Amino acid sequence: MLASSFVLLKGIGQSSERRLWQEGILNWTSFLRSPTLPGISSTRKEWYDHELATAQSRLDAGDAHFFGACLKSRDHWRLFETFRPRTLYLDIETTGMPAREGHVTVVGLYRNGHMTSLVRGETLTEDRLHAELEQTDLFITFFGSGFDIPYLQAKFPRLNFKKPHFDLCFAARRLGLQGGLKRIEQDMHITRETDVMGLDGWEAVRLWHQWCAGNEAARDLLLRYNAADTQNLEPLAAQLYDQMVSRFGPSSVGFPIAPSQRPIEVAP
């Protein structure tokens, strides 16, 4: 999907991108091979060719940061398939207070089939988070842009969270799905263990305080709850990505239209 994205070009919006797809220009290669395109002047075409050649070189180099900068945040989902091996699924638990007064209690990290739970007072340190972030090209969260990432930034201000971010909450909303993570999991037939079904973030706060009071069973349940939230982001991301490609990618445009009928409109 990333190599079919033209919205990274200045003056090309979603409507113009769809027009290109309808013209049969389905990826950067076909754009570069076309000497002329309706609605795009020769001067602008030459400039776009240079920009796409640069994009291709950055893609070959695995430079996710480049695409995170030139794509709007709502389009970061387009990076998922390309940068999946260096994707980090992230979910946090807190003491239930705003970041100024509260604390992060657990950071769940999942990548390439491996679950890591960083716990306050044990393994949750700035250095450890830094090491994890250094291995990451793309964040995936559920409403992490509104909660998890800002909370972590407030508590660990020296760390770099400025990376591409596929927020599944907003992708789900664009696809017409309603409710929180658990509701959408059910709609998408994604399951979790029986003993953590029905738990939510407030229950996680209660489990943390029970653990601090000496209840080891609460510790185990809290970590398994967070692991379920974190690991289930992976199948959810895969399903939402496929639906986003179908709804908003080249396959959504149907048959190509005649070039002379609907020229591509490019912003000045």
N, C-alpha and C positions, 0 to 999 in steps of 0.2 A: 504493500500500500504506500509506503514512503516514497518509492520511486515513481509512483503515479500521482504524487502531490505537486500541484502547481501553485497552491495558495502561498507558498513561500516566496513567490515572485512579487515584487512591488507592483501593485495595480491589478493583480489577479485575485479576485474574490471567489467565493464558492460558486456563484453563477457562471462566471467566466471559466472556471475550472471544469464545470459540467459541460459547458459548450465545447471545450477542447476534447473531452472524452467522447462527446457525441460526434465530433469530427473524425474520430478514430485515433486521436492522439492520446493514447492510453498510458504513456510513461515518458520519462525524460528522453529515452533513446529515440522514440518516434518523433518527439518534438525536434530534437537536434537534426534528425535526418530529413525533415521537411524544409525545403528551401524557403517557402512562404506559407503564411497562414492568414486566413481572412480576418480582418479587423485588427491585425498587428502590423505596424509599419516595419519596413526593412531595418530601420535603425533600432527600433525597440526589439525586433526579433534577434538582431545581432547581440544586443545587451542581454536579453534573456538567455541566449545560447551560452554566453560567458557565465552567467549566474548558475545555470544548470550544470555546466561542466565543473564548476567549483563545487556544487552540491554533490555531484557524483564522486569527485575526488575525496570529499569529506566523508561520504558514505563508505567508500572503499577503505578509508582510514579508521572507520568505526568511531567517528566523532559525534557522539550523541549531543554534546553541548552545543555544537553548531546548529543542529536542527531544533533544539530546545529554544534557542535564541531567535531563530527566524520564523518559527511557527508560533501562532497564538496558543495559549495554554489549552484552549478548548480543542485544539488539533493535536495535542501530544499523544493521543491514542494511536496515531498513525505510526509511531515509533515502535509499537509493541512487538510485532513479529520480528523486526530487524534486530532489536536489542534485547530480545527475550533472555539470552544466556546471561546477561549482566543486569537483569531486572531484580529489584528488591521489593518484596511484598512486606509491608510494614503496618503494624497496629500497636497502639499503646494503651496502657491503663494508667489511671492517675488516682490521687487521693480524693478526687471529686470536687476540688476547689479550683478556682481560676489559677492560671499559671503564676501569678504574682504571689499567691499565698500557698498554693498547692505544690505537689511533687509528682513526677513521673514514677510510677511504681514498677511497671514492667514494660519493656519494649520487645515486641515480638518481631522477629526478622526471619523471612523465609526466602530461600533462593536455591534453585536447582535441586529441589527435593530435600533440602536440609533445613531443619527448624532450629533457631537459636532464640533463647529467652534470656534477656538481660534484666537483672533484678536489682532494684534499689538496695544499696548497702552490701551488695555482693559483686555482681559482674557488670552492673550498669555504671560505666565511667565514660568520660569524654574521650579518652584515648581509644577505648574499644569502639565507641560509635564512629569515631573518625576512621578507624581501620575498615569498618563495614562500609562507610560511605565512599571510601576510596575505591572500592570494588564495584561500585554501582553506577550504571548509566541512566537508569529509569526507575523512578519510584512508582509503586502501585499501592493505593490506599482506597478506603471507602470514606469519603468526606475528610480525607487527610489534609486537603488544602484549607479546610475551615477549622480543623481541630488539631490533628496529630502533629503536622509539620509546624504550625505556629507555636504550639506548646513546647515542642522540642527546641525550637529556635530561641524561645524565651528562657528555657532552662540551660541551654548549651549554646550561648550566642557566638562562640568562636568557631563553631562547626559550619561547614558549607552545605546548605540544603538547596542551593540554587541549581537544581538538576531538572530535566524533564520529568513530568509528573502526570500519570494517567490516573485521574480520580474517577473511580468506578461509579460513585454516587451521581456525578453529573452526566456521565455517559448513560447511565440507566434512565435518568430523567429525559434525556434527549430521545431515548427509545420508547418513552411512554410508560416506563416501569415506576411504580410508586412504592413508598414505604422505606424502611431501613434495611440494613444488611440482611437480617434474618428473614424478613418477609421476601426479599428479592431472591435469596437462596432457595426458599421454598418454591417460588415461581419458576426458578430455573432448575429445579430438581437436584439441588446440591444438598447433601446431607451432612450431619455432624453426629457425634456420639450422643446417646440418650441422656447421659448425666449432665451434659452441658447445654442441652436444648432448653430453652426458656430462660437461660441466664442472660443478663444484659450488663451494661456498663455500671449501673448503680449496684448491682449485685457484686460486681468485681470490686467495687469500693468496700463493700461490707466484708468480702472475703479477705481483702488486704488487712483490714483492721482486726479481723479474727486471727489471722496469721500472726500479726504483731503481738497479739495477746497470748500466743503460744499454741494455736491450733494448727498442727502440721497438715491435717487433712484439708484445711482451707487453702493452704499453700498449693497443694497438688491440684485442687479443683480450679483455682485461679489461673495457674499456668496452663492447664489443659483448655480452659475457656479461651484464654488469649491465643493459644496455639490454633484453636479451631477458627477463631476470627481471622487469624493471619493466613493460615494455609488455605482456607476456602477462598481467599482472594484470587488464587491462581486459576482454578476452574471458572470462577466467575469472570475474570478478565478475559479468558479465552473465548467464552461464550459471548460476552458483550462486544469484544473486538470483531468477531465474525459477523455479528449483527450490524455493527457500525459499518463494516466494509460493504455489506449488502445494501444497507440503507443509504450510505453517503459516499461509497466508492464508485469506481467505473462501472461495475455491474448494475448500478441503479439507473443508468440512463437509457437502457433499451437499445433500439437500433440507431445507428448513426444517422444524422440528418444531412441533407445536402448542404455543402459549404456555402452556396450562394443564397440560401434561404435565411439563415440566422447567423450573421457575422458575430464574432466574439467581441464583446465590448470590454475595452481595457480602460481603466481609470487613467486620467492624465497624470 
